Amino acid sequence: MIRILSGIQPSGVLHIGNYFGMMRPALQLQDEGEAFYFIANYHALTSLRDPALLRENVRRVALDFLACGLDPKRTALFLQTDVPQVTELTWILSTVTPVSRLELAHSYKDKVARGMAANAGLFTYPVLMAADILIYDSDVVPVGKDQKQHIEITRDIATRINEIYGDVFKLPEGRTQATTEVVPGLDGQKMSKSYGNTIDIFGEEKELRKRVMSIVTDSAPVDAPKDPDKSTIVQLYSLFASKHELAEMRERFEKGGTGYGDFKKQLFEKLWEYFAPMRKRREEIQRDKSYIDDVLAQGAKRANAIADQVMARVRKAVGLT
Ligand code: TYM
């Protein structure tokens, strides 16, 4: 049976980029193997310095993931910090990781370019991520496109360890979905918590509607034909609509006579309806006070059992035991 692993940072509220890029594929993979999904709270410390907010976000990510269909009977959901061995593995991996490799990481360079202080945690972020993946002998890692390079770094680090110490790690495979590799945000850039261009999965109705209505468009008048291939509205609609519905919207774009405002309303209705069953499930979960804690405790237990075994193997291989 294959082992599937992925993580999500509790650095903010989950948005539809997270959903289509990672959560939905990860949820589908629950049927194909043994899945381990965790909330990357160590990673979030590189950008979030508000303890109360971090705690709140962690619970919210757990709640939202469960509401979207994570099945804790099959899948382990846990906190990264409940498996602290991962920080020990990070140290061991960092001793074989070339600084030059980390200097080339897009994610690091982007963050620094946008004015984030280059702290050492931000710099070694991919090594912690490699430890997250390797400590569970993971086979498949479902992620959005922005994380692909981190998986390549993971494979390089694992290969390096294997070259030096023999067969210690399995080489994991990153998996992205071609159709949802990069979900655009309101401004057409990649949807991201840190760009403020998100549509949140469980946003409040009025606020979500307002955000969808604020999607950036050109200034084509109502009558003019519009190019569906250049429209963020069409790109987002394609995530929710059937083939037929999408073809219909594209046709109305090309024909002219409909304003962007009407297309945005149509997109909002569709996405609101899409998440309706999950909003309902979310309310049910919220009524059961201990549910989330129980799920996380169970998940941590399963994750620790594997991490302990792998760490024993690693310590022995490198000469620490
Ligand atoms: P994070 O929290 O930034 O994002 C979680 C997942 O959502 C995907 N994603 C997107 N996909 C498509 N379009 C978008 N606009 C979009 N925005 C976000 C991300 O690609 C990601 O899959 N470093 C990871 C967390 C992590 C991890 C790991 C993942 C830590 N350790 C080990 C896998 C394995 C991160 O910051 O994801």
Residues whose N, C-alpha, C, O or C-beta is under 5 A from the ligand:
A	BS01	TYM	L5 S6 G7 I8 Q9 G17 N18 G21 M22 A40 H43 M129 D132 I133 P142 V143 G144 K145 D146 Q147 T180 E181 V182 V183 K190 M191 S192
